[in-house]
Amino acid sequence: MSKSQRLRNLSNHPKAVPKSGTSIKWRTIIALVLMYIALIMDWQWAWGILFLLWVIPDLLSGVTYFVEPVEKKTSPFLYWVIIISWILMALYSISVLFIDYDQFYY
């Protein structure tokens, strides 16, 4: 079967056609509103939680998305650099609740 036939079959699949009464993504909307509030209130810890929410499913699936999909199987070094970076950023962002980093600035 050619690629174009597979794409045609995929587009005819019942799950590929959007429902007319699509459901509202409440969790996504609430998270987006909370991120706006975190940005306005300068809550660094909220970004740490967001990073953790991104990294945990990526660890389970073996695929992360940073500009483009990066698979652990095909690009293990880059995958782990991204995952470790997100974990470090999460830890730093959450640590501002406990450590006053302003004391280290001149």
Secondary structure, 3 states (H helix, E strand, C coil): CCHHHHHHHHHHCHHHCCCCCCCCCHHHHHHHHHHHHHHHHCCHHHHHHHHHHHHHHHHHHCEEECCCEEECCCCHHHHHHHHHHHHHHHHHHHHCCCCCHHHHCC
